[in-house]
């Protein structure tokens, strides 16, 4: 082979190598862009889920009670309130408004019971101090604070 033919052969191989490298680079860029788009779609999905929970938090945070004793003359004893967190997010504080009701139906006293650091997908129980009046109770979630949910 002549020197000119060797040079042509080398240039052809070099050109092919450069084209292959450019092709690999472009392919990697496209793959990177697709991964970035997927990450963004996943984040949007998570954000939409959080927004759904934030806008309907009372559907996800429920309060209930265990059996308690009361005196016919008045008095609530052994009351335990439970808060259930059906979200995938930590609830920093759940405040429950508790009304203690007298036999005639009037509210004797309103108390607020705090539940702190309610884990995702869990329940928490709090013992409520006894009360010397009242024959029944009513309760409702008054507020929910959660840094994870932006509340």
C-alpha positions as CSV (number, residue, x, y, z in Angstrom):
1,X,0.0,0.0,0.0
2,X,1.0,3.5,-0.7
3,X,1.4,6.2,1.9
4,X,-1.5,8.1,0.4
5,X,-3.8,5.0,0.6
6,X,-2.7,4.4,4.3
7,X,-3.6,8.0,5.0
8,X,-7.0,7.7,3.4
9,X,-7.7,4.5,5.3
10,X,-6.7,6.1,8.6
11,X,-8.9,9.2,7.9
12,X,-11.9,6.9,7.1
13,X,-11.4,5.0,10.3
14,X,-10.9,8.2,12.3
15,X,-14.1,9.7,10.7
16,X,-16.1,6.6,11.6
17,X,-14.7,6.7,15.2
18,X,-15.7,10.3,15.5
19,X,-19.2,9.6,14.1
20,X,-19.6,6.7,16.6
21,X,-18.5,8.9,19.5
22,X,-20.9,11.7,18.4
23,X,-23.7,9.1,18.2
24,X,-22.9,7.8,21.7
25,X,-22.8,11.3,23.0
26,X,-26.2,12.2,21.4
27,X,-27.7,8.9,22.6
28,X,-26.5,9.6,26.2
29,X,-27.9,13.2,26.0
30,X,-31.3,11.9,24.9
31,X,-31.3,9.3,27.6
32,X,-30.4,11.9,30.2
33,X,-33.2,14.2,29.0
34,X,-35.7,11.3,29.2
35,X,-34.6,10.5,32.8
36,X,-34.9,14.2,33.7
37,X,-38.4,14.3,32.3
38,X,-39.4,11.1,34.1
39,X,-38.1,12.6,37.4
40,X,-40.1,15.7,36.8
41,X,-43.2,13.7,36.0
42,X,-42.7,11.7,39.2
43,X,-42.3,14.9,41.2
44,X,-45.4,16.4,39.7
45,X,-47.3,13.3,40.6
46,X,-46.1,13.5,44.2
47,X,-46.9,17.2,44.4
48,X,-50.4,16.5,43.0
49,X,-50.9,13.8,45.6
50,X,-49.7,16.1,48.4
51,X,-52.1,18.8,47.2
52,X,-55.0,16.3,47.2
53,X,-54.2,15.3,50.8
54,X,-53.8,19.0,51.9
55,X,-57.1,20.0,50.4
56,X,-58.9,17.0,52.0
57,X,-56.9,16.5,55.1
58,X,-60.0,15.5,57.2
59,X,-60.5,12.6,54.9
60,X,-57.0,11.3,55.9
61,X,-56.9,12.2,59.6
62,X,-59.6,10.7,61.7
63,X,-60.3,10.9,65.4
64,X,-62.0,8.3,67.6
65,X,-62.3,7.2,71.2
66,X,-62.0,4.1,73.2
67,X,-64.8,3.2,75.7
68,X,-64.9,5.6,78.6
69,X,-67.0,5.6,81.8
70,X,-69.3,8.3,82.9
71,X,-71.4,8.9,86.0
72,X,-75.1,9.6,85.7
73,X,-74.6,12.5,88.0
74,X,-71.8,13.7,85.8
75,X,-68.2,12.9,85.3
76,X,-66.1,11.5,82.4
77,X,-63.5,8.9,83.4
78,X,-60.8,6.9,81.5
79,X,-61.3,8.7,78.2
80,X,-58.7,7.9,75.5
81,X,-58.8,9.6,72.2
82,X,-57.2,8.1,69.1
83,X,-56.0,9.9,65.9
84,X,-55.4,7.9,62.8
85,X,-53.1,9.1,60.0
86,X,-53.8,7.4,56.7
87,X,-51.3,9.5,54.8
88,X,-47.7,8.7,53.8
89,X,-46.5,11.8,55.6
90,X,-45.6,12.6,59.2
91,X,-48.1,14.9,61.0
92,X,-46.2,17.2,63.3
93,X,-49.3,18.1,65.3
94,X,-53.0,17.2,65.3
95,X,-55.1,19.3,67.6
96,X,-58.5,17.8,68.5
97,X,-61.3,19.9,69.9
98,X,-63.1,17.9,72.7
99,X,-66.5,19.1,74.0
100,X,-67.7,17.6,77.3
101,X,-71.5,17.6,77.2
102,X,-73.8,17.8,80.2
103,X,-76.9,15.7,80.6
104,X,-79.1,18.5,79.3
105,X,-77.0,18.7,76.1
106,X,-75.2,21.9,76.9
107,X,-71.4,22.1,76.6
108,X,-69.8,22.0,80.0
109,X,-66.2,22.4,78.9
110,X,-64.1,22.6,75.7
111,X,-60.6,21.1,75.8
112,X,-58.0,20.8,73.1
113,X,-55.9,17.7,73.0
114,X,-52.6,17.6,71.1
115,X,-51.2,14.7,69.3
116,X,-47.6,15.3,68.3
117,X,-45.5,13.5,65.7
118,X,-48.1,11.1,64.4
119,X,-46.3,8.7,62.1
120,X,-47.5,7.9,58.6
121,X,-50.0,5.1,58.3
122,X,-50.4,4.8,62.0
123,X,-52.6,5.6,65.0
124,X,-51.8,7.4,68.2
125,X,-53.7,7.2,71.5
126,X,-53.7,9.9,74.2
127,X,-55.2,9.6,77.7
128,X,-57.5,12.6,78.5
129,X,-57.6,13.8,82.1
130,X,-60.8,12.9,83.9
131,X,-63.6,15.5,84.3
132,X,-66.0,15.7,87.2
133,X,-68.9,16.9,85.0
134,X,-70.5,15.8,81.8
135,X,-72.1,12.6,80.5
136,X,-71.0,12.5,76.9
137,X,-68.4,13.9,74.5
138,X,-68.1,15.3,71.0
139,X,-64.8,15.7,69.2
140,X,-63.4,16.9,65.9
141,X,-60.0,17.5,64.3
142,X,-59.4,21.2,64.9
143,X,-56.1,21.6,63.0
144,X,-53.3,19.6,61.4
145,X,-49.7,20.8,61.1
146,X,-47.3,18.9,58.9
147,X,-44.0,20.2,57.5
148,X,-43.9,17.3,55.1
149,X,-47.3,18.3,53.6
150,X,-46.7,22.1,53.8
151,X,-49.5,22.5,56.4
